């Protein structure tokens, strides 16, 4: 039963991401609803951005500093009229 629920969640997640990737107007409408913004879906400039980020971490002990890096992947990152959003 858990496997079936898990598959359904993945399917819904993929369907939503695919819908937004194809239809920028629907993406703008969604963002307007979630963030209470008023972008015009017909004229808003939507730019799909890379969903991978590199984050640095610093560790410090008594004698030295160590820097390491992590790769973070979001589902979707985009900008609407130069304001960045992530889903």
C-alpha positions in Angstrom: 0.0 0.0 0.0 2.8 2.5 0.8 4.4 1.8 -2.6 1.2 2.7 -4.3 0.9 6.0 -2.3 4.5 6.8 -3.0 4.0 6.3 -6.8 0.9 8.5 -6.8 2.8 11.3 -5.0 5.7 11.1 -7.5 3.2 11.1 -10.4 1.3 14.2 -9.1 4.6 16.0 -8.4 5.9 15.3 -11.9 2.6 16.3 -13.5 2.6 19.7 -11.7 6.3 20.4 -12.5 5.7 19.5 -16.2 2.6 21.7 -16.4 4.5 24.7 -15.0 7.5 24.0 -17.3 5.2 24.1 -20.4 2.7 26.9 -19.5 4.2 30.0 -18.1 0.8 31.7 -17.7 -0.3 28.9 -15.4 2.9 29.3 -13.4 2.3 33.0 -13.0 -1.2 32.4 -11.9 0.0 29.9 -9.3 2.6 32.3 -7.9 0.0 35.0 -7.8 -2.2 32.8 -5.7 0.5 31.5 -3.3 2.4 34.8 -2.8 -0.5 37.2 -3.2 1.3 38.9 -6.1 -0.4 40.6 -9.1 1.8 39.7 -12.1 -0.1 39.8 -15.4 0.0 36.3 -16.8 -0.1 37.7 -20.3 2.8 40.0 -20.0 5.0 38.7 -17.1 8.6 37.9 -18.1 9.2 34.3 -16.9 12.8 32.9 -17.1 13.4 29.3 -16.0 16.7 29.1 -14.1 19.0 26.3 -13.1 17.7 24.3 -10.1 21.1 23.3 -8.9 23.0 25.4 -6.3 26.3 25.0 -4.6 26.5 25.9 -0.9 29.7 26.3 1.0 30.2 25.1 4.6 33.0 26.2 6.8 34.3 24.0 9.7 36.7 25.5 12.2 38.8 23.8 14.7 41.6 25.1 17.0 44.3 25.2 14.3 42.6 25.5 10.8 39.5 26.2 8.8 38.1 23.7 6.4 35.7 24.6 3.5 33.5 22.1 1.8 30.7 22.3 -0.7 27.3 20.7 -1.1 25.1 20.6 -4.2 21.5 21.4 -3.6 18.8 20.7 -6.2 15.4 22.4 -6.1 12.4 21.1 -8.1 12.0 24.4 -10.1 13.7 27.8 -9.9 12.5 30.6 -12.1 12.1 34.4 -12.1 9.0 36.4 -12.8 9.9 40.0 -13.8 13.3 39.6 -12.2 12.0 38.3 -8.8 13.3 34.7 -8.1 11.0 31.9 -6.9 11.5 28.3 -6.2 9.1 25.4 -5.9 
